[in-house]
Amino acid sequence: MDNELKRTLGVSDAVMVGLGAMVGAGIFAALAPAAGAAGGGVLAALALAAVVAYCNAHSSARLAARYPSSGGTYVYGRERLGPFWGYLAGWGFVVGKTASCAAMALTAGAYLWPGREHEVAVAAVVGLTAAGCGGVQKSARVARLIVAAVLGVLAAVVAACLASGAAGAGRLDGGAWGGPAGLLQGAGLLFFAFAGYARITTLGEEVRDPGRTIPRAVPLALGIALLVYAAVAVAALAVLGAGALAGSSAPLADAVRAAGRPGLVPVVRVGAALAALGSLLALVLGVSRTTLAMARDGHLPRALAAVHPRHQVPHHAELAVGAVVAVLAATADLRGAIGFSSFGVLAYYAIANTSAWTLGSDVKGRAVAAVGLSGCVLLACALPLASTLAGAAVLALGALVYGIRSRLRSGT
């Protein structure tokens, strides 16, 4: 068929796509606001976010092995729970992650050219959309290069902070904890940093031997990201403490400066920009594949389901997503996108865990799905009120659109 994708990605490719999304979204964007919410409990919040992410990853990997097609939880919810729940998952993912794409583009712009971040962001969106249209293998190669560079920068940050005489000036206990509510809110914000492994499952139709590849790639990407996050968080806390970390707009640059290595600041700025670009690339891939799946089912214009005959990518979907993201990047201030995106992704994974619960009588699988579902609901409710209200309004709008279209189709 002319709208089917080609399976070209192996385990290492899939891991790099997932890492590209997680590392860029997490360390440079979510650590400071999480420290502001959780205070000295930021490391505990990181651990809690990781537990919920693991449960979601386990459930998603089981589902992806059963349903190896593009769309992720949109497909799983549709197949296991019914068309409405699949649609709602896809709606939340596309809207929330489109905003995240713009936020990552603006992050890159702010680091590369402060004061002209909108122009840089638009250029980044155009360039990476073109890379995505060139084929998923090309995107995976770009992601691999970006991840390697970013991990090198983060290793330098950790080494500089822990080896400096300033280590210990901050406190690893971070000072006062934010209490249970602050811990949960911090975990909800840090969950944003772990959401990148969803890119692996949304690319399920382009993965070789998905029954084996996806269950291996998802926990590998998640485990590597957790180790990186923990090392960087400990290093930043060691020199800054939670208070200074929470108040910083560029926490890793401030950390190396406090560690007595100001020469590393430009390197960190470039690393942050690369991380954001890697995240943007992976996000565009994931959103376009969910758009493709929804277009195939008629929930979005069917023209978006077209697959390029040569490059074997959903080029119409990628161009449409790129165009919307470019407009947002040119016009919007999306500093609140982390909380909004976290709410949408937590709702997305709540549906994934519910879908995984229905797979069978596997005791471990059901237990993990139950913990994941409970964690998603708890963290979503603990997010800042504005994020919760905005996310709930977007989901309600999606449900309303679905209801109206269903009534029009039935003629009632």
C-alpha positions, 0 to 999 in steps of 0.5 A: 500500500502507498501509505505504509512505512518501511521498517528500517530502525534497529535497537540502537537507532530507536534508543538514540531517538528516545534519548534525543527527546528525553535529554533535550527536554529534561535537563535543560528545561525541567530541573529548575522549576522542579527544584522550585516546587520540591526544594530539597526533595528534588532528587526524590521527585526525580526518583518518583517521576522515574518510577511512573515513567518505568511503569508507563514504559513497561506498559507501552512496550507490551502494547507496542509489541502487540500493535507495531504500527505508527500512532502509539497510544492512539492505536493502543487505546483504539484497539483495547478500549474503543475509538473514543479513548484512542482518539482522546489519547491522540488528541492530547498527544498531538496538541501537547507535543506540538506546544512542546516542539515550539518550546524546544525550538525557543529554548534553542533560540534563547541559548544560541541568540538571546533576543532573537530566539523567535527567528532562530526557533523558526529556522530550526523548525524549518531545518529539522522538518526538512531533515525529517522529510528526508527519511527516518534513517537520516533523522536517526543519524542526526539524533545519534550525533546530537545525543553524543555531543550533548552527553559529552557536554553533560559529562563535562558539567558533572566532572567540573562541578564534582571536582571543584572546590565549590562542591559542597557549597550547595547542599545535596539535601537542598535545604527545606523540602517542598512538602508532599504537594511540592514533591508531587508537583516536582515529580510531575514537572520532571516527568516531562523529562522522561516522556521522550521514550514515547517517540520509540513507540510512535515509530513502531511501524518503522522499527525492525522486528518490533516485538523484540526491538521496542521492549529492549529499546524503551527500558534502555533509553529510560535507564540511560536518561535516568542515570544522566539526570541523576548525575547532573542533578547531584552535580548541580545541587552540590555547587548551587543548592536547591534555592539557587537552582530553582531561581536560575534560568540557565542552571547548568551554565550557572553551575559550571560558573559557580564551580570556577569553570567560566570557560565551560559556559559557552560549551554548555550554551551550545550543548543546551541548544543541541539538546533542544534541537535533538528533542525537537527532531524527535518530537516532530517525528512522534507528532507526525506519526500520530497525525498519520495514524489519526488521518488514516482513521479520518479524525484528521484530513486524509491527505495527512496520511500520505507516505512519500514513495521514495523516502517512506515518511509521512511527508504531508503530516511532517510538513503540516506539523512543522508549519504549525510549530513554526507559527507557534515558535514565531509568535508565542511565549511558551514558558508554561509549556512544560506543565501543559505538556506534562498534563497531556502526556500523563493523560496519554499514558493513563490511557496506555496503562488502562489499555495494557491492563486489558492485555491478559492475566499477566500478574506483573503486567497488570500490577505495573499498569495499575501503578502507572495509571495511579501515578499518572492521575496523581502527578497530573492533579499535582501540577500547577493549577493553570497547567491542569486547567489548560490541559483539562480544557484541551481534552474536553475540547477534543471530546466535544469535537469527537462527539460532534463529528460522531453525531454528524456521521450518524446523521442524528 
